[in-house]
Amino acid sequence: MNGDWLLRGRDGRLTAYLTSDDAVLCRAELAPGGPWEASRRIGGEQRLRPGPAVGQGADRYAHLVAWRPTADGGSVLVHSTHFRPRLAPLDFSPLGHPNRTGDHTGTPAVAVDERGRAFVFVRNGGGGVSMLVQKEKGGWYPWVDLGGRRVHEQLTAAAGALGRIGLFAAAPDGILHWRQEDPNRRPVRAEGLDVSPEPGTLRALATSAEHTTLYFTDRRGELCAWRPGAAPVPLITAAGPGPVSAVRCVIEGSDCTVLAQRAASGRIAFAAYPTEQERAGAWWTESGPQLPADATVSVALDEHGELVAAAHTPSTCSLLLTRRKDEPGLALRAWQQV
């Protein structure tokens, strides 16, 4: 799943959006902090290609985007909205193709602005990035080519604290960046970064009213944090491959950013540091059992604003959950199967 897949709904319940061979599944708490319902397949029997994306706006609605194969051997992007955890998500509806027709071109990314509009981004057939924006009263605006070249498949997008959308993409010659300067205008190319990250390691998080922080792993294996307008800061050696999951939370009265990643050991590694103060340093602490190579982790805040983490293993259909203990530091409870 491209994006953090553990989300809190408007009613305080958590929902996990999970991938299977040809579908997206969802599981939700029956009550905040309580037991979980069985998994449900989103969109009925529609078959989907691997690599869906999920995003959430301030209204707590979840937006899911994926590629669906077509009868002629091509693919079309589809979109679903999930309003509340205990309600069934809407069926997937077609969005079209950035090149009108053809096969899938890259892993989509989705972010939601302050008006609840989904912004869908995907690499197009020319190697750049295309965008589709949802209308406030239903439907979508036409596809827009945002430019770029030789963009790697996986993008990352986030809505800043003011609701403005930022998009990041990796390319062989650096990191490309698009930013929405005005909420009524499309994102435009902004300052990039002359650093070649490991493909598939980008993850963006709104860390203040002014800034979105991009996390990526560089070629030396260092997990770096970058906010446009400043130099990237090497934070810590990456615990493992792929992007981190990240969330802001209050720990002992301080605004902190918590990072989680499946480590090379197979366990889940956590690190925390004061938000936007990367030079204070961070270190990994591993937790839980050893998990298969396809396991992923996502972190979120529960109805009390406390840290909760989930680990999903598609090959075994396993979902594990842990929460922060009510004690100093980043101590976690024992992982539980849900």
N, C-alpha and C positions, 0 to 999 in steps of 0.2 A: 504494500500500500504506500503510495506516495503522499506523505503527510502524516501527522500524528493521528492514529486511528482509534485512540481511546478518548472519548469526548463526554463532557457533562451537558445534559440537556437542561431545558428551562425549568423542569420540575426537580432538579437536583440529582436525578438518576444518571448513572454512567451507562454509556453504550460503547461496545467494542465492535468495530467494523473489520471483518476478517476475510481473507482471501481463501478460495479453494481453487480447484483446477479450472473451472469455467464459470465462476460465479462470485458474487460478493455476499457474505453472510453478515447478519447483525445479531448481537446478543445484548440484552439490557438488564439492568437490575430491576427486580420486582418492586423494590422500595429503596430509597437512598441508603447505602450501606448494607443492604439486605442480600438475600439470595438472588441468583440470576436465572432468567428464563432460558429455555433451549434456543439454539440458533435458528434463525429464519433466513431463507434465501430471498434476496432482494430482486424484484422484477420477475418473479415466477420462474418459468423454465427458460427464459432468455439465456443464451450462452454468451459469455464475455471472454475477451482475451485477457491474459495476465497483465498486471500492472495498473490497477485502478488508482484513482486519487480521491482524497477526501479533504474538505475544508469546512470551517465553521465561522459564522459571523457573530456579531454582538447579540443578535437575537437568539442565539444558541441553536439555530437550524443547521443541520448538516447537509452538505452538498456533495454528491458522489458523481464522478465522471469516469467513464471507461470506454474502451473500444469494443464494439460488437461486430463479429464477422458477418458479411453479407453473402447472399447466394451466388454472386458472381466472383467470389474469391477475394473481394476487397474488405474494407472495414469502414465503419462509421462510428463517430463518437456519440455516446448517449449520456444522459444526465438524470439524476434522481434527487429529490429533496426529502429529507426526513425531519419532520417537525418536532416530534416528541418521542422519547425512547419507547413508550408502550404502544404507540401508534405504528401501523405498518408504513414503511417508506412508500413514496409514490413509485409507480412503475417507471422504468427507464424510458425516456423519450429521446428521439434522435436529434442530434445537433448538426449533423453533416460532417464534412471533411474539409480540412484547410485548403486542400487542392481540388476540391469538388468531388473527385473520385480517387480511388486508389487504396492501397493497403495501409495499415497503421504506420505512422511515421515517428512515433516517440511516445514516451510516458507522459500523460497529461499532468498538469498541476492546476489546482483551483484555490482561489482565495475569495473572500466575501467582504464587500465594503460596508460602510456604516449604514447604508440604506438597504442592506440585505441582498444586494445584487451579486451574483456569482460571476467571477472573472475566470475564464478557462484559457489556459495557455498550453501550447503543444508545439514541438518541433515540426516544421512542415517539410514537404518533399524537397525543397531547395536548400535545406540545411539552416534556415533561419527559424524565427519564432512567429507563430500566428496566435491571435487572440479572439475570443468570442465573449461578449458581455451581455448579461441578462438585462432585459428591460424591467422597470419597476412594476409595471402592470401586466406582465406576462409576455412571453416570447423573447426573442433574442435579436440583437443587432447583427448586421452582416460580419463575416470574418474580416479581420484586419491583419495585414502583414506588418509586423513590428521591425523587421529587418534582422540583422545578425547573419553570421555565416559559420559553417562547420560546427554548429552547436551540438554538444553531446545530448544523448537521448533524454536524460532526466533533468527536469527543471525544478526550482523551488520558488514558491510565491507566498507572500504573507501580507496581511492588512496591518498597517501600523496602528498605534494607539489612537490616532485621529481618523482611522478608517481608510487612509490612502494606501493604494496597492503598490507593492514593490515586487519585482521579479528578478531572479538571478539565474544565469545559465553558465555552464562551463564550456569552454572551447579550447582548442590546442594552444592558443596564444594568450589565454587569460580568462578572467571571469567577466561576463557581460552583465550589465545592470540596467534595468528599466525602472523608472519611478513616476508615480502619478503626482505631478506638481499641484494639480487642482482636482478636487473630487468630481468635477463635471467634465474632465478631459481624459483622454486615453493616456496610459503610461508612455513615456518617451525615454529614449536612450539617455543615460546619465553616466556619471563617473564609473568606470570599470576598474579592474585590478589586473596588473601585469604579473599574475601568478598562475601557474598551471596546476589546478587541484586534481586529486584523484577523481575520475568520473564517478558519479553516483554517490558522492559524499556531501552534497550541499543540503543545508537545512537552515531556514530563516525563522527568526523569532522577533516579534516586537518587544523591545526591552525598555522603552520609555516613550513619552509622548512625541519625542523628536526622532527617535532612532529605531531602525530595524537592524538586528545583528545577524550576519551570515556566518554560519559555522561550516568549515570544510577541512578536509584532510589534505595536506600538501604532499609533494612527492617524497619528502623525508619521513612521512608517517606522523607528522605533528598535526594535532587538531588545533586549528587556528580560528580566531574570531575577528571579523572585520565589519566595521561600520563606515560607509562611504564618507569621505572627508578626512579620514585618518588612516594610518598604516595598519595592516593586519597584525594581530598579536598572537604568537604561538602560546597556546594555553597549556597543553598537556599532550603527551604522546597518545595517539588514538588507541583505544582499548581493543578495537577490532575493525573489520571492514564495514563499509556502508555508512549512512548518515547517522548522527546522533538524534535522539528525541530530547526535546528541551522544553522547560516550563519555568515561569517565574512563580515563586512562592515566598512566604514569610517564614523564616526560620529564626527562632529566638529573637523576634522583633526586628529582624533585618531583611531587607528585600534581597533575595538571592535567586540565582538561576541554577536549576538542577539539570544536569545532563545525564543521559542513560544510553548505554550501547552494549550490544552483545560482545563480550570480550573474546579474545583468541582462545581462552580456556573453555569457552562454552557457557560460562556463567554471565549474569548481567552485572555490568559495572556502573557505578554511580559516582558522580562528582558534583560538588556545589561550590559556588563562590559568590561574593557580593556582585550584584547585577551591574554590568558595564565596568567592572573593576578587575579585568582579566589579569592585570599585573600583580594582583594579590596572590595569584597562584591557585591551583586546584590539584587534587589527587584522586585517583580512582579507588573505590572500595567495592569489591565483588560480593555478590549476594545470590542466594538461591542455588538450585541444582544446575548441573551441566545440561545444556540444551543442544539439540541438533543444529546443524549449520544453517538451516532455513528459518530459525527462530528470529523473531523481531521483538522489539520492546517499544512501548509508548507510555509516556508519563502525562498525568493530568492532575487537576485539583478536584477534590470531592465537594460535597455540599457544604462542608465546613471550611473549605479553603486549604485542606490538608493534602499533602502529596499522596498520590496513588499511582502505582505502576502495574502494567500488565505485560505479559510475555506470551506471544502466540507462535505455535509451531504448526504450520500448515500440513506437514507430512504426517503428523500424528493427531491432528485436530485438537491439540491441547491448548488450553487457555489458563494461565496462572496469574494470580493477583497478589500484590502486597501493598501495605499502607505504612505510612510513617508512624512510629511509636510516639506516645505522648511523653517524650523525654528529650533532653538536650541533644543537639546534633542531628544527624541524618540517619538515625537508627531506624531500621525497618522491621516489621513483623515477619514471621515465617511465611513463605509463599504458600498459597492455597490453590488447589485446583477448583475451577468454577465451571 
